[in-house]
Amino acid sequence: MTILRSSDCYMIDVFELGGQYYMTVTTGGVGQYDVTIALTKAETDSFAEDENKAIAFSIDVVTRTWAYEDRLVRPSSIRSNF
């Protein structure tokens, strides 16, 4: 896994794993949880160039998670060699 962009203030990570690109963002109120969505290469490149684009996208994911349902990644679908 390679972290390509990270923001502690907005609790987001953009990373590459096995040739695929993902964003994980922390959401919730009292109970917090992570949401991971698949990204395109173009989105990933855009976020690497401009942190504000990554932040704006992550805010949209948090506020409209339902709109990203088809890109939502279940933890068991990410395979790694840890």
Buried (B, 14 or more C-beta within 10 A) or exposed (E): EEEBBBBEEBBBBBBBEEEBBBBBBBBEEEEEEEBBBBBEEEBBEBBEEEBEBBBEBBBEBBEEBEEBEEBBBEEEEBEEEE
